[in-house]
Amino acid sequence: MYTAAVITVSDKGSTGEREDLGGPAVSAMLEDAGYDVVYNTIIPDEQNFIEQELIKCADALDIALVATTGGTGFALRDVTPEATIAVCNRLTPGIPEAMRAESLKITNRAILARQQAGIRGKTLIINLPGSPKAAKENLGAVLPALEHGLEMLRGAKRDCAV
């Protein structure tokens, strides 16, 4: 079982103006898949706050998988991808590519998605859309493959050929 964190990035959610539905939906999916969701938070769309939370989850809390929800669109305050890129040592482009490919089967607006994914130390960080429906669809597209990636990242498996 791997640990997970869910960070909701939402100005309105962080002030209580909007109920966070995306974060709980992502947490439930991760728990159903066997992850131990040990950290949840809601923060505003501020790049420095996002970076600080990602660094805390990776470096201080040593969480294996961090999923963000929100802040991946075209709005000027949507800076979650930029924060993710800033804190990651290595990007994992296949993850957002797979999410967009799956989303394109549902909506042509998938081409507007800007989510990123990457690795900081031994932590995998994945950006998901803010819409609960889209977040679940995107996570569902990649969730089956994540365990193998985490096994490699966390040193549980040393050979991909096995």
Salt bridges, closest charged atoms under 4 A:
ASP11 OD2 - ARG77 NE 2.64
GLU46 OE2 - ARG77 NH2 2.82
GLU53 OE2 - LYS56 NZ 3.67
ASP59 OD2 - ARG120 NH2 2.71
ASP62 OD1 - ARG154 NH1 3.16
GLU82 OE2 - ARG114 NH1 2.71
GLU102 OE1 - LYS105 NZ 3.14
GLU137 OE2 - LYS133 NZ 2.51
GLU151 OE1 - HIS148 ND1 3.85
GLU151 OE1 - LYS157 NZ 3.73
